[in-house]
Amino acid sequence: MKDNIGIEGEDKNIKKQDVLLKAEALKDNASVSEVMDTKGGRHFVWVILSECGVYRDGFDSDPYIHARNAGNQSAGLRLLHKILTVCPKKHELMFAEHKYQEENDEK
């Protein structure tokens, strides 16, 4: 049986949940920023985004492969959105580092 805590009690519970969610979001943002602060972290994120297919078309004529590609891409896009929200300049730096590395590998 559910306790009848009333509107005031429910409002306190909602505020408490909001505080906890905000604290969790701040912790997530700090973690993303910390990873993107290091060159190794940016390289790792680039590899994950690339493996998720963020920078390529995920279409495939086989519907099962297409569904898998779309799922992977969705996960990568969530990560990319988080990075672009928290530290867009570090994403630009990551992209530039990868482009520089690619150019040097071609020589």
N, C-alpha and C positions, 0 to 999 in steps of 0.2 A: 504494500500500500504506500502510495506516494504521500510524503508529508505536505501539508498545506502551508507553505512558507509565505504566501502572499506576494503581491507585486513588489513590495519593497525588498523582500528577500531575493526574489528573482533578479531584480535590478542590481543588487550587490554581487550576485553570482556572475552576471554578465560583465560587470565592470572588472571583476577579478579575472575572468577569462580574457578580457581585452588586454589587461596589463600583462598577463602571461604570454599571450600571442605577440604583443609588441616586444617584450623582452626576447622571445625566441627569434623574432625577425631581426632584431638588432644584432643578436649573436650570429645569425646566418650571414648578415651583411658584413660583419667584421671578419668572419671566416673567409668569405669570398675575397674581400680586399686583401687579407693576409696572404692568401695563395697567389693572387695576382701581383703582389709586391715583388716576388722573386722570379728570376728568369726561368728557373726550373719549374716553378708553379705555372707560369704562363705557357711553357712548352707542354706540360702535362695537360692543361686545359685545352690547348690547341689539338693535341692528339685525341682527346675525348670527343671534342666537337667534330673533328674530321671523321672519326670512327662512327659517330652518330649520323653522319651524312648531312650535316648542317650546310655545308658549302657545295652540295651537289644535288641534282634532281633524284628523288627517290623512286621515280616511276619504274615499274617493271611489268611486263605483260602477264607474268604469273601472279595471280591475285594474292597468293600466300607470301611470296617474296615482297610484293608491294606493301602488304599489310605490315610485315616485319620492318621494312624500311621506313614506313610512315611512323611506326611506334618508336623506332630508334631516333628518327628525326625529331619527333615530338619531345623526347627527353632532352635531346641536345638543344632544342630551341628554348626549353624552360631554363636550362643553364645559361645559355646565351643572353636571354632576357634578364636574368639575375645579374650577370656581369655588366650588361649595358646600363642597368639601373643603378648599380652600386658604384662602378668605376669605369665609365666609358673611355676615359683616356688610356687606361691600362689595356683595354681591348684594342685600341688603335696601336699601342706599342707592341702588343702580342702579334698583331697582324703584320706590322712592319718588320718585326724580328723574323717571322716566318718567311716573308717575302725576301728579305736579305739572305736568309739561309738558303732558300731555293735558288736564288741567283748565283750564289757562290758554289752550290752543288753542281750547277750546269756547266761551270767553267772547267 
